[in-house]
Amino acid sequence: MEREPDGSTTPTRREYVKYGGALIGGGLVAGCSSGSGSPDGSASTDDETAAATASAASTEQGYAVTMSPVGTVEFGSVPTDVAVYSLLYADAAVAYGHSGAVNSLGFDAETGGNTLDAYYERLDGVSFDSTELTQLNAGSGDVQVDKELLYELDSDLHLLDPALLDSFDGWDRSDIEDITDGVAPFFGNTFSRTHGAPPEGWRGSYEYYTLWEIVEKVAEVFRATDRYERLAAVREELVGEIQSSLPPESERPTVASGIFVEGSFYPSKLNSPGFGNAHTRPLGATDAFAGTDAGFGTTYDYETLLEVDPDVFLHQYGIAAYYDVADIRETVAADPVGGDLTAVTTDRFYPSGTPVQGPLMNLFQLEMTAKQLYPDRFGEWPGYTQGEPYPEIPEAERLFDRQRVADIVAGAFWEWRRKRRPVRTRAAGANSCRAGSTAP
């Protein structure tokens, strides 16, 4: 709290963001501007209401954003210190000009930062500093987050799905409510990645979103709807160009997606719902695993994969991430059975994108996948060396304009609109805080 000259106190900016919005449901009520409840659900006094109003007026007009499963979160100002678990939300923060707000990543922060920078290398002036980030995941083999880390970070906002945390050992709903009330609200949606089932207590009204629906909501959090609209226009044009140039379905390759670890393939379906396939599903390739049991928890050995024998294998997390796909390809090729795979004999065993992608990553990963699947339509994929940036592609062979995207991230789109051509826009408006709205 900040102390006034008369000895009274008013909420600081962080306190206003923290208490202005909370999980709806589970006993926590969002601080709606039209309501009279305090963060703990008790009746607030006129003095408390006036203090909160004064704090909001000293920063900017309050606004609210709604997303499942958290419900509506109300903000008194744009968050400047944000805990992040997934690269999706880190990439979105960068896209909207708030890379400096990110204080953490879920997994190896150095690797995650390297993955982002591998793409950003091709965007003039765009970068991500991961050197001081906290790693939220314990990294011990089991997916786990220490609750104390969230208290220590003392963030303005947690760009994390509380349902994901509730799925970890040692977490329950009361922990999430305590952190929401004592530190800051949560705002995130993870299970839209594969349309997987959240923990039982969250299933009743959990909603699934596309990647670009999620990043639109994140844009509202950062008051960056202008950037979102222009990036979405780039993506719309890119997908339109790709889809208008696809070969007939009968001429498209069969494609397998997955990872390879210690002699086993972990497959995933190419065209199934979820933002994890936002870079593959629009390309309309024939899924080699369609009609099989491929999915989370299944494994294929060499013989089983040879029965499927895809024309192309897309190895996930292949760009400056966790796997050296060139080395993996050599391992597979050296196996008596693996060496007979069509994707290996035709040299179409490719490093592929990261499923937990944000808006900037998605643009590059769409381009990459189009070149890998349809080189005769979109140009040859130039190859990739692990640890290097996304490969440099001659300007005439690029599927989207790098400078246009860099200008959007920098906020220089007005000049772009004047010199180039107008893009579709819509009036930006914050979601209202709806009375009676509840989370699962």
C-alpha positions as CSV (number, residue, x, y, z in Angstrom):
1,M,0.0,0.0,0.0
2,E,1.1,3.6,-0.7
3,R,0.8,6.0,2.2
4,E,-0.9,9.3,1.6
5,P,0.1,12.6,3.3
6,D,-2.8,12.3,5.8
7,G,-1.6,8.9,6.8
8,S,-4.2,6.9,4.9
9,T,-3.3,4.3,2.4
10,T,-4.4,3.5,-1.2
11,P,-3.7,0.3,-3.2
12,T,-0.5,0.3,-5.2
13,R,-0.6,-0.6,-9.0
14,R,0.3,-4.2,-8.3
15,E,-2.3,-4.5,-5.5
16,Y,-5.0,-3.1,-7.8
17,V,-4.2,-5.6,-10.5
18,K,-3.9,-8.4,-7.9
19,Y,-7.2,-7.7,-6.1
20,G,-9.1,-6.1,-9.0
21,G,-9.4,-9.5,-10.6
22,A,-9.7,-13.0,-9.1
23,L,-10.9,-16.4,-10.0
24,I,-14.6,-16.5,-10.3
25,G,-16.0,-19.5,-8.5
26,G,-14.5,-21.4,-5.6
27,G,-15.5,-18.6,-3.3
28,L,-13.4,-15.9,-5.1
29,V,-15.3,-13.1,-6.8
30,A,-13.9,-10.8,-9.5
31,G,-13.7,-7.1,-8.6
32,C,-16.4,-5.9,-11.0
33,S,-16.7,-2.2,-11.3
34,S,-20.4,-2.4,-11.0
35,G,-20.3,-4.7,-7.9
36,S,-19.9,-4.0,-4.2
37,G,-18.0,-7.0,-3.1
38,S,-14.4,-7.0,-1.9
39,P,-11.9,-9.6,-3.0
40,D,-12.7,-11.9,-0.1
41,G,-16.5,-11.7,-0.9
42,S,-17.3,-9.5,2.1
43,A,-19.1,-6.1,1.6
44,S,-16.6,-3.3,0.9
45,T,-16.9,0.0,2.6
46,D,-17.3,3.3,0.7
47,D,-13.7,4.3,1.6
48,E,-12.4,1.0,0.2
49,T,-14.4,1.5,-3.0
50,A,-13.2,5.1,-3.3
51,A,-9.6,4.1,-2.8
52,A,-9.8,1.4,-5.5
53,T,-11.4,3.8,-7.8
54,A,-8.7,6.4,-7.2
55,S,-6.0,3.9,-7.8
56,A,-7.6,2.9,-11.1
57,A,-7.9,6.5,-12.2
58,S,-4.2,7.1,-11.4
59,T,-3.2,4.5,-13.9
60,E,-5.8,3.9,-16.6
61,Q,-9.4,3.0,-16.8
62,G,-10.0,-0.5,-15.6
63,Y,-10.9,-3.3,-18.0
64,A,-11.8,-7.0,-17.9
65,V,-11.0,-10.1,-19.9
66,T,-12.8,-13.4,-19.9
67,M,-11.4,-16.8,-20.7
68,S,-12.2,-20.4,-19.6
69,P,-11.5,-21.8,-17.1
70,V,-10.7,-18.7,-15.0
71,G,-13.8,-16.7,-15.9
72,T,-13.5,-12.9,-15.9
73,V,-10.4,-11.1,-14.6
74,E,-10.5,-7.4,-14.1
75,F,-7.4,-5.2,-14.4
76,G,-6.5,-1.8,-13.1
77,S,-3.5,-1.5,-15.4
78,V,-1.5,-3.6,-17.9
79,P,0.5,-6.3,-16.0
80,T,4.3,-5.7,-16.0
81,D,5.5,-8.7,-14.1
82,V,4.0,-11.9,-15.4
83,A,4.6,-15.6,-14.6
84,V,4.5,-17.8,-17.7
85,Y,4.5,-21.5,-18.1
86,S,4.1,-22.2,-21.8
87,L,6.0,-20.7,-24.8
88,L,2.6,-19.8,-26.3
89,Y,2.2,-17.1,-23.7
90,A,5.8,-15.9,-23.8
91,D,5.6,-15.6,-27.6
92,A,2.4,-13.7,-27.3
93,A,3.9,-11.3,-24.8
94,V,6.8,-10.6,-27.2
95,A,4.4,-10.2,-30.1
96,Y,2.5,-7.5,-28.1
97,G,5.6,-5.6,-27.0
98,H,5.8,-6.9,-23.5
99,S,8.7,-9.4,-23.6
100,G,10.2,-7.7,-20.5
101,A,7.1,-8.6,-18.4
102,V,7.9,-12.3,-18.6
103,N,9.6,-13.5,-15.4
104,S,9.5,-17.3,-15.8
105,L,9.0,-20.3,-18.1
106,G,7.7,-23.7,-17.3
107,F,10.5,-25.9,-18.5
108,D,14.2,-25.3,-19.2
109,A,14.2,-21.5,-19.5
110,E,17.4,-21.4,-21.5
111,T,16.1,-23.9,-24.1
112,G,12.7,-22.2,-24.3
113,G,14.5,-18.8,-24.8
114,N,16.7,-20.4,-27.5
115,T,13.6,-21.7,-29.3
116,L,12.0,-18.3,-29.4
117,D,15.2,-16.6,-30.5
118,A,15.7,-19.1,-33.3
119,Y,12.6,-17.6,-34.9
120,Y,13.1,-14.1,-33.8
121,E,16.6,-14.0,-35.5
122,R,14.6,-13.5,-38.7
123,L,12.6,-10.6,-37.3
124,D,14.5,-7.3,-37.2
125,G,14.6,-5.8,-33.7
126,V,12.7,-8.7,-32.1
127,S,14.4,-10.7,-29.3
128,F,13.7,-12.4,-26.0
129,D,16.0,-12.3,-23.0
130,S,15.8,-15.6,-21.0
131,T,18.9,-15.2,-18.9
132,E,17.1,-14.1,-15.7
133,L,14.0,-16.2,-16.0
134,T,12.9,-18.6,-13.3
135,Q,12.2,-22.2,-14.3
136,L,8.8,-23.2,-12.8
137,N,9.1,-26.9,-13.6
138,A,11.3,-28.9,-11.2
139,G,12.9,-30.6,-14.2
140,S,13.3,-33.9,-12.3
141,G,11.5,-36.0,-14.7
142,D,8.1,-35.5,-13.2
143,V,6.1,-32.4,-14.3
144,Q,5.8,-30.4,-11.1
145,V,5.7,-26.7,-10.0
146,D,6.6,-25.6,-6.5
147,K,3.9,-23.4,-5.1
148,E,6.5,-21.4,-3.2
149,L,8.0,-20.2,-6.5
150,L,4.8,-18.4,-7.3
151,Y,4.9,-16.6,-4.0
152,E,8.5,-15.7,-4.4
153,L,8.0,-14.3,-7.9
154,D,5.1,-12.1,-6.6
155,S,3.8,-11.5,-10.1
156,D,1.1,-9.2,-11.3
157,L,-0.5,-12.0,-13.2
158,H,0.0,-15.7,-13.8
159,L,-0.4,-16.6,-17.5
160,L,-1.0,-20.2,-16.5
161,D,-4.0,-22.5,-16.6
162,P,-5.0,-23.2,-13.0
163,A,-6.6,-26.5,-14.1
164,L,-3.1,-27.6,-15.3
165,L,-1.6,-26.8,-11.9
166,D,-4.5,-28.7,-10.2
167,S,-3.4,-31.8,-12.2
168,F,0.0,-31.8,-10.6
169,D,0.8,-33.8,-7.5
170,G,0.6,-31.7,-4.3
171,W,-1.8,-29.2,-5.8
172,D,-5.5,-28.7,-5.1
173,R,-8.1,-26.0,-5.7
174,S,-7.5,-24.3,-2.3
175,D,-3.8,-23.7,-3.3
176,I,-4.9,-22.0,-6.5
177,E,-7.4,-19.9,-4.6
178,D,-4.8,-18.9,-2.0
179,I,-2.3,-17.8,-4.7
180,T,-5.1,-15.9,-6.6
181,D,-6.1,-14.1,-3.4
182,G,-2.6,-13.6,-2.0
183,V,-0.5,-12.9,-5.1
184,A,-2.3,-12.5,-8.4
185,P,-5.0,-14.0,-10.6
186,F,-4.5,-16.8,-13.2
187,F,-5.2,-16.4,-16.9
188,G,-4.5,-19.3,-19.2
189,N,-5.9,-22.3,-21.1
190,T,-3.8,-25.4,-21.6
191,F,-6.1,-28.2,-22.5
192,S,-7.1,-26.6,-25.7
193,R,-3.7,-27.9,-27.0
194,T,-5.2,-31.4,-27.8
195,H,-8.7,-30.9,-26.4
196,G,-7.7,-33.2,-23.6
197,A,-9.7,-33.6,-20.4
198,P,-8.8,-31.3,-17.5
199,P,-8.9,-32.5,-13.9
200,E,-12.4,-33.7,-12.9
201,G,-13.3,-30.6,-10.9
202,W,-12.8,-28.4,-14.0
203,R,-14.6,-30.4,-16.6
204,G,-18.1,-29.1,-16.3
205,S,-17.7,-25.9,-18.3
206,Y,-14.1,-26.0,-19.6
207,E,-14.0,-24.4,-23.1
208,Y,-11.6,-25.2,-25.9
209,Y,-10.1,-22.4,-28.0
210,T,-8.1,-22.2,-31.2
211,L,-4.6,-20.7,-30.9
212,W,-5.6,-17.4,-32.4
213,E,-8.6,-17.2,-30.1
214,I,-6.3,-17.6,-27.1
215,V,-3.7,-15.0,-28.3
216,E,-6.6,-12.6,-29.0
217,K,-7.5,-12.8,-25.3
218,V,-3.9,-12.3,-24.3
219,A,-3.8,-9.3,-26.5
220,E,-6.8,-7.9,-24.5
221,V,-4.8,-8.4,-21.3
222,F,-1.9,-6.4,-22.7
223,R,-4.2,-3.8,-24.3
224,A,-2.6,-4.8,-27.7
225,T,-5.6,-5.6,-29.8
226,D,-4.2,-3.5,-32.6
227,R,-1.1,-5.7,-32.8
228,Y,-3.3,-8.9,-32.6
229,E,-5.5,-7.7,-35.5
230,R,-2.6,-7.1,-37.8
231,L,-0.8,-10.3,-36.9
232,A,-4.0,-12.2,-37.4
233,A,-4.3,-10.6,-40.9
234,V,-0.8,-11.8,-41.7
235,R,-1.7,-15.3,-40.6
236,E,-5.0,-15.2,-42.5
237,E,-3.2,-14.2,-45.7
238,L,-0.6,-16.9,-45.2
239,V,-3.1,-19.7,-44.7
240,G,-5.1,-18.4,-47.6
241,E,-2.1,-18.5,-49.9
242,I,-1.1,-21.9,-48.8
243,Q,-4.6,-23.5,-49.1
244,S,-5.2,-21.9,-52.5
245,S,-2.1,-23.6,-53.8
246,L,-2.5,-27.1,-52.3
247,P,-2.4,-30.1,-54.7
248,P,-5.4,-32.3,-55.0
249,E,-5.9,-34.5,-52.0
250,S,-5.0,-37.6,-54.0
251,E,-1.5,-36.1,-54.6
252,R,-0.8,-35.1,-51.0
253,P,1.8,-37.1,-49.0
254,T,1.0,-39.3,-46.0
255,V,2.6,-37.6,-43.0
256,A,3.4,-38.8,-39.5
257,S,4.1,-36.5,-36.6
258,G,5.7,-37.4,-33.3
259,I,9.0,-37.7,-31.4
260,F,11.6,-40.4,-31.2
261,V,13.2,-41.4,-27.9
262,E,15.4,-44.3,-27.1
263,G,14.2,-46.6,-29.9
264,S,10.5,-45.7,-29.6
265,F,8.3,-43.4,-31.6
266,Y,5.7,-41.4,-29.8
267,P,3.1,-40.5,-32.4
268,S,0.5,-37.8,-32.5
269,K,-2.3,-37.2,-35.0
270,L,-1.7,-34.5,-37.6
271,N,-5.1,-33.1,-38.2
272,S,-6.8,-33.6,-34.8
273,P,-8.3,-30.6,-33.0
274,G,-6.2,-28.4,-30.7
275,F,-3.7,-25.6,-31.0
276,G,-0.8,-28.1,-31.0
277,N,-1.7,-28.7,-34.7
278,A,-2.1,-25.1,-35.7
279,H,0.9,-25.4,-38.0
280,T,-0.1,-28.7,-39.6
281,R,-3.9,-28.9,-39.7
282,P,-4.3,-26.0,-42.2
283,L,-2.1,-27.8,-44.7
284,G,-4.5,-30.7,-45.3
285,A,-2.0,-33.5,-45.6
286,T,-3.0,-37.1,-45.2
287,D,-2.5,-38.2,-41.6
288,A,-0.5,-41.5,-41.6
289,F,-1.9,-42.3,-38.2
290,A,-5.6,-41.7,-39.1
291,G,-7.6,-44.7,-38.0
292,T,-4.9,-45.9,-35.6
293,D,-4.7,-45.7,-31.8
294,A,-1.9,-43.0,-32.1
295,G,-2.1,-40.4,-29.4
296,F,-0.9,-39.5,-25.9
297,G,0.5,-42.5,-24.2
298,T,1.0,-44.7,-27.2
299,T,4.4,-45.9,-28.6
300,Y,5.4,-47.4,-31.9
301,D,8.5,-49.5,-32.4
302,Y,10.3,-49.6,-35.8
303,E,8.3,-52.5,-37.1
304,T,4.9,-50.8,-36.2
305,L,5.9,-47.6,-37.8
306,L,7.1,-49.4,-40.9
307,E,3.6,-50.8,-41.2
308,V,2.3,-47.3,-41.4
309,D,5.4,-46.2,-43.5
310,P,4.6,-42.4,-43.9
311,D,6.0,-40.5,-46.9
312,V,7.1,-37.7,-44.4
313,F,8.0,-37.8,-40.8
314,L,7.7,-34.5,-38.8
315,H,9.7,-34.6,-35.6
316,Q,8.3,-32.2,-33.1
317,Y,10.4,-29.8,-31.0
318,G,13.0,-29.8,-33.8
319,I,14.0,-26.1,-34.0
320,A,16.5,-25.0,-31.3
321,A,14.6,-27.1,-28.8
322,Y,15.1,-30.6,-27.2
323,Y,15.9,-32.8,-30.2
324,D,18.7,-32.9,-32.7
325,V,16.6,-34.3,-35.6
326,A,19.5,-34.7,-37.9
327,D,21.2,-37.0,-35.4
328,I,17.9,-38.8,-34.7
329,R,17.5,-39.4,-38.4
330,E,21.0,-41.0,-38.6
331,T,20.1,-43.3,-35.6
332,V,16.8,-44.4,-37.3
333,A,18.6,-44.9,-40.7
334,A,21.2,-47.1,-39.0
335,D,18.5,-49.5,-37.7
336,P,17.8,-52.5,-40.0
337,V,14.1,-51.8,-40.0
338,G,14.2,-48.0,-39.5
339,G,16.4,-47.7,-42.5
340,D,13.6,-49.0,-44.7
341,L,11.2,-46.2,-43.8
342,T,10.2,-44.2,-46.8
343,A,10.7,-40.9,-45.0
344,V,14.3,-42.0,-44.3
345,T,15.1,-43.4,-47.8
346,T,13.7,-40.3,-49.5
347,D,15.3,-37.9,-47.0
348,R,12.0,-36.5,-45.8
349,F,12.5,-37.0,-42.0
350,Y,12.3,-33.3,-40.9
351,P,12.7,-31.2,-37.8
352,S,9.2,-29.8,-37.1
353,G,7.7,-27.1,-34.9
354,T,6.8,-26.8,-31.3
355,P,3.2,-27.6,-30.5
356,V,3.1,-25.0,-27.7
357,Q,3.4,-22.2,-30.2
358,G,2.4,-18.6,-30.0
359,P,1.5,-16.2,-32.8
360,L,5.0,-15.4,-34.1
361,M,6.1,-19.0,-33.9
362,N,3.0,-20.1,-35.8
363,L,3.8,-18.0,-38.8
364,F,7.2,-19.5,-39.2
365,Q,6.0,-23.0,-38.5
366,L,3.3,-22.7,-41.1
367,E,5.8,-21.7,-43.7
368,M,8.3,-24.4,-42.6
369,T,5.7,-27.2,-42.8
370,A,4.4,-26.0,-46.2
371,K,7.9,-26.2,-47.7
372,Q,8.5,-29.6,-46.1
373,L,5.2,-31.1,-47.3
374,Y,4.8,-29.4,-50.7
375,P,8.2,-28.3,-51.9
376,D,7.0,-28.2,-55.6
377,R,4.4,-25.7,-54.6
378,F,6.2,-23.6,-51.9
379,G,9.9,-24.1,-52.5
380,E,12.4,-26.5,-51.0
381,W,13.0,-26.6,-47.2
382,P,16.6,-25.6,-47.0
383,G,17.5,-27.9,-44.1
384,Y,18.3,-27.1,-40.5
385,T,21.2,-27.6,-38.1
386,Q,20.3,-28.0,-34.4
387,G,21.1,-24.9,-32.3
388,E,21.1,-22.6,-35.3
389,P,18.4,-19.9,-36.0
390,Y,15.5,-20.7,-38.3
391,P,17.1,-21.0,-41.7
392,E,17.5,-17.9,-43.9
393,I,15.1,-18.2,-46.8
394,P,15.6,-16.0,-49.9
395,E,13.1,-13.1,-49.9
396,A,11.4,-14.3,-53.1
397,E,10.7,-17.8,-51.5
398,R,9.3,-16.5,-48.2
399,L,5.6,-17.1,-47.5
400,F,5.1,-14.0,-45.3
401,D,6.9,-10.7,-45.0
402,R,9.3,-10.6,-42.1
403,Q,9.6,-6.8,-42.0
404,R,5.8,-6.4,-41.9
405,V,5.7,-8.7,-38.8
406,A,8.7,-7.0,-37.2
407,D,7.0,-3.6,-37.7
408,I,3.8,-4.9,-36.1
409,V,5.7,-6.1,-33.0
410,A,7.5,-2.7,-32.8
411,G,4.1,-0.9,-33.0
412,A,5.1,0.8,-36.3
413,F,2.0,-0.5,-38.2
414,W,0.5,2.9,-38.9
415,E,3.5,3.7,-41.1
416,W,3.1,0.3,-42.7
417,R,-0.6,0.9,-43.4
418,R,0.2,4.2,-45.1
419,K,2.9,2.8,-47.3
420,R,1.5,-0.7,-48.0
421,R,-2.2,-1.6,-48.0
422,P,-4.8,-1.4,-45.2
423,V,-5.5,-4.4,-43.1
424,R,-8.7,-5.4,-41.6
425,T,-9.3,-3.7,-38.2
426,R,-12.1,-3.7,-35.7
427,A,-12.8,-1.5,-32.7
428,A,-10.9,-2.7,-29.7
429,G,-13.0,-3.0,-26.5
430,A,-12.5,-4.7,-23.2
431,N,-14.8,-7.4,-22.2
432,S,-17.3,-6.3,-19.5
433,C,-17.3,-8.0,-16.1
434,R,-20.5,-10.0,-16.3
435,A,-22.4,-10.4,-13.1
436,G,-23.0,-14.0,-12.2
437,S,-20.2,-15.4,-14.4
438,T,-18.7,-18.5,-12.9
439,A,-15.7,-20.7,-13.5
440,P,-15.9,-24.5,-13.3
